Amino acid sequence: MTDVRLKPMTEDQYKPWRAEAEAHYVQSLAASGQST
């Protein structure tokens, strides 16, 4: 069995993660033919 542990991100960790997640989401929409 795999151990999974969650811990909150700091603001400094969250900001770049959020920017990357948004960019990936927009790329996925564009690849599927949808617009933002």
C-alpha positions as a Markdown table, in Angstrom:
| # | Residue | x | y | z |
|---|---|---|---|---|
| 1 | Met | 0.0 | 0.0 | 0.0 |
| 2 | Thr | 1.2 | 3.5 | -0.8 |
| 3 | Asp | 1.4 | 6.2 | 1.8 |
| 4 | Val | -0.2 | 9.5 | 0.8 |
| 5 | Arg | 0.5 | 12.6 | 2.8 |
| 6 | Leu | -1.0 | 16.1 | 2.1 |
| 7 | Lys | 0.5 | 19.3 | 3.3 |
| 8 | Pro | -0.5 | 22.9 | 2.5 |
| 9 | Met | 1.5 | 24.9 | 0.0 |
| 10 | Thr | 3.0 | 28.1 | 1.0 |
| 11 | Glu | 2.1 | 31.2 | -1.0 |
| 12 | Asp | 5.6 | 31.0 | -2.7 |
| 13 | Gln | 4.9 | 27.4 | -3.8 |
| 14 | Tyr | 1.3 | 28.1 | -4.8 |
| 15 | Lys | 1.8 | 31.0 | -7.2 |
| 16 | Pro | 4.0 | 29.1 | -9.8 |
| 17 | Trp | 1.9 | 26.0 | -9.4 |
| 18 | Arg | -1.3 | 27.9 | -10.2 |
| 19 | Ala | 0.3 | 29.6 | -13.2 |
| 20 | Glu | 1.4 | 26.3 | -14.6 |
| 21 | Ala | -2.0 | 24.7 | -13.9 |
| 22 | Glu | -3.8 | 27.5 | -15.7 |
| 23 | Ala | -1.5 | 27.4 | -18.7 |
| 24 | His | -2.0 | 23.6 | -19.0 |
| 25 | Tyr | -5.8 | 24.1 | -18.7 |
| 26 | Val | -5.8 | 26.6 | -21.6 |
| 27 | Gln | -3.6 | 24.4 | -23.7 |
| 28 | Ser | -6.0 | 21.5 | -23.1 |
| 29 | Leu | -8.9 | 23.6 | -24.1 |
| 30 | Ala | -7.2 | 24.8 | -27.3 |
| 31 | Ala | -6.1 | 21.2 | -28.2 |
| 32 | Ser | -9.7 | 20.1 | -27.9 |
| 33 | Gly | -11.0 | 22.9 | -30.1 |
| 34 | Gln | -12.7 | 24.9 | -27.3 |
| 35 | Ser | -12.0 | 28.5 | -26.7 |
| 36 | Thr | -11.5 | 30.3 | -23.3 |
